[in-house]
Amino acid sequence: MMRRTCVNTAATNTNSTSTTSTNTTSTNTVATRTSLLKTASTKIVVLCGFALLTACAGSSAPSLGINEGLFLQCPPSPNCVNSQMKEDSHYIAPIDMSGSIEEKRDVLTKIIASLPRTKLIKSSENYLLVEFESKLMGYVDDVEFLIEADQIQVRSASRVGYSDLDANRKRIETIRRLTQF
């Protein structure tokens, strides 16, 4: 009888260990699957968000250029500056620069070429249109220069979004500083 009891106890201990082992394995498998699903879900959300943001980066410039000596007005959003909008929050001073129109255009072209992620789109005797691409998200800003005898009128605007964290204003101020050397 005693032997039987020992066998039954051993069998019970084996079954208990086997059940505990199965439960632990099952719990680990569920935890692993849950972790993988969370990771995959997070990656999908991030990729979809990135795709949505970059899809809004704008693929073509709006109707830009000079019309009767004037740039297109800035939209109500604060992501644009324009030296021809004197009575507005979008106003930025024109760039003062000496030299002929041709000399000014040549200096501006060299400055623009030295800046990162720029593309000269249009160049005429007294007008330049340049695209600037943001480093992180690839957003495109359109920058225009109207070269006059005594100064350079400027307009810099983001194609999409509302705020540019003053990127357009800072860009023009950087170009202004570079023209002073």
Sequence and secondary structure as in RCSB ss.txt:
>XXXX:A:sequence
MMRRTCVNTAATNTNSTSTTSTNTTSTNTVATRTSLLKTASTKIVVLCGFALLTACAGSSAPSLGINEGLFLQCP
PSPNCVNSQMKEDSHYIAPIDMSGSIEEKRDVLTKIIASLPRTKLIKSSENYLLVEFESKLMGYVDDVEFLIEAD
QIQVRSASRVGYSDLDANRKRIETIRRLTQF
>XXXX:A:secstr
 HHHHHHHHHHHHHHHHHHHHHHHHHHHHHHHHHHHHHHHHHHHHHHHHHHHHHHTT SS  S S BTTB     
SSSSEEETT TTSTTB   EE  S HHHHHHHHHHHHHHSTTEEEEEE SSEEEEEEE TTT  EEEEEEEE SS
EEEEEEEESS S  TTHHHHHHHHHHHHHT 
